[in-house]
Amino acid sequence: MKRLGLFVAVVAVVGAGSAWFAIYVPRSPFDGEARPAPGPLERGEYVARLSDCVACHTTERGKPFAGGLAMGTPLGAIYTTNITPDKQTGIGNYTLADFDNAVRRGVRADGARLYPAMPHPSYAKMSDDDIRALYDYVMNHVQPVSQPNRPADIAWPLNMRWPLAFWNAAFTEPGTYQAKMAGDDLWNRGAYLVQGPGHCGSCHTPRGLAIQEVALDERDPRYLSGALLDGWYAPSLRNDHNTGLGRWTEDDIVTYLKDGRNQHGVVFGSMMEAFNNSTQYMSDTDLKGIARYLKSLPGDRTRDGEPWQYQPVAAAAPRSAGQAIYASQCATCHGADGRGRAEWIAPLAGASSLLAPDPASAINITLNGAGRVVADGVTDAYRMPSLRSKLSDQQIAEVLTYVRATWGNHAAPVTEQAVKALRAHTDPASPDPIILQMR
Amino acid sequence: MQLTINGQSHQVEIEPDTPLLWVLRDTLGLTGTKYGCGLAQCGACTVLIDGQATRACVTPIESVAGTEIVTIEAITGDAEGRRVVEAWVDHQVPQCGYCQSGQVMAATALLKQTPQPTEEDIAAAMINLCRCGTYNAIASAVRQAAKV
């Protein structure tokens, strides 16, 4: 009887503790701080650019920061929220501490936990100064928009948010970014930007069973090692010779993030969004820091395979079906030699997206074409067209198999089934498309 | 930027990503090369770059500095080109004519690379679009031009 009483007491205490843990509002360094006076626009706007808030909190034709973008999850779609300073439908009543808890800890002002579609595991590393500047920007410089949030399509009981508190406990690391002695100032600035506001790992780091990023910084060799997300394969940002940044210099990385292109390739897929809204606005010093940091991440030869080297096509080689399609559909721009045209038209020879183990990006851009790259207010002159209605699944599989195995490229063949599946998923007219762009 | 077009050297001051077609037509007034789709799909803008048929609408000029560019204006100065044009006249190929300068350039490039093309070679190389449907006349003219 006594033991049963003890057991009940323990259960009650653990239960109450867990319940408290699942809904409590964590402490913020800004607790009790009065609303700060408006600061200069440029300071907060820059942090908003670094963090690329607009990418998710704005729809294509919607008002800036008013939310409403659907994001697919395995449980159903969720919709991004209105983060304009509107008092009824936005976050106009948020204190700096409330805002901090949402951005860095994934907790809403009412204690509800945010879905980790919000990259708060990355934003957790942002500095107090940057959070304060971002709050100033959102509250004082963003136009309030009255637009109610759309509830998620997730049904009861899976729509209960309290279990996310335990997800947070397991998969996030508290505390802001702490400079590491091993790196210089530039490296540390880059590490801060990549891990924190830039949240590069949200796309480029593989995810585990609970859709958590398997690593949040460079201590784990899987960090930024490439991942498949919503029909695009975000390549490795480590020093992998074939599938990563192994053949890029620091300057190449800076040029890519600043101009959207370099001699290795042009931004496309989700990276086009990140470039259009975020990376091109970063300062040269910040871009150099990012490049310095990324170049410090070692590659993995076992995963990456034999180092790629250019090999010309033998003139006498028998003409395969894929080669014939390439000659008529692709060679006019990308060249019979696969080398593209300067930095304006991407080379296919040695392209990391073609050497990647997963052909999703290659299939996706062949089916759907490239989006609009806007550099410094000017749209791109050359854009990959959509070949969805021009080529069959079999033809796309044949031509991609050819380009993945030519000019020294040595990646696995592409199957007709893989093309068929992605064609259905990315069809805007299909009843159940996946979200084409992870934003 | 220095461009060699039809054997003549031209100095142009223009953004490096400008399509060659723009430079030919707007800057240099060589309007024989036509604008069709602007997407490398139709072939109306085909020119020769170092003897290769190339679609000028998707060719940034930065990438052709230092090459030999030949357009329809100078095609009869070329041995194969002359034969192609004569065959075109013999077969009265054009109807509206808009795509024909591109067709002639594509045929010339084919004969330069493959002097005795098979039917398959012709079908594989002559992929420019013609909305008048002159494809049969084009194939006959190419066959004649290939017979020396």
Chai-1 contact restraints between the chains, C-beta under 6 A:
chainA,res_idxA,chainB,res_idxB,connection_type,confidence,min_distance_angstrom,max_distance_angstrom,comment,restraint_id
A,S328,B,I127,contact,1.0,0.0,6.0,A-B,restraint_1
A,T332,B,A40,contact,1.0,0.0,6.0,A-B,restraint_2
A,T332,B,R55,contact,1.0,0.0,6.0,A-B,restraint_3
A,C333,B,A40,contact,1.0,0.0,6.0,A-B,restraint_4
A,C333,B,V58,contact,1.0,0.0,6.0,A-B,restraint_5
A,R341,B,P60,contact,1.0,0.0,6.0,A-B,restraint_6
A,R341,B,S63,contact,1.0,0.0,6.0,A-B,restraint_7
A,A342,B,E62,contact,1.0,0.0,6.0,A-B,restraint_8
A,A342,B,S63,contact,1.0,0.0,6.0,A-B,restraint_9
A,W344,B,D17,contact,1.0,0.0,6.0,A-B,restraint_10
A,W344,B,P60,contact,1.0,0.0,6.0,A-B,restraint_11
A,A381,B,D17,contact,1.0,0.0,6.0,A-B,restraint_12
A,Y382,B,V58,contact,1.0,0.0,6.0,A-B,restraint_13
A,P385,B,L39,contact,1.0,0.0,6.0,A-B,restraint_14
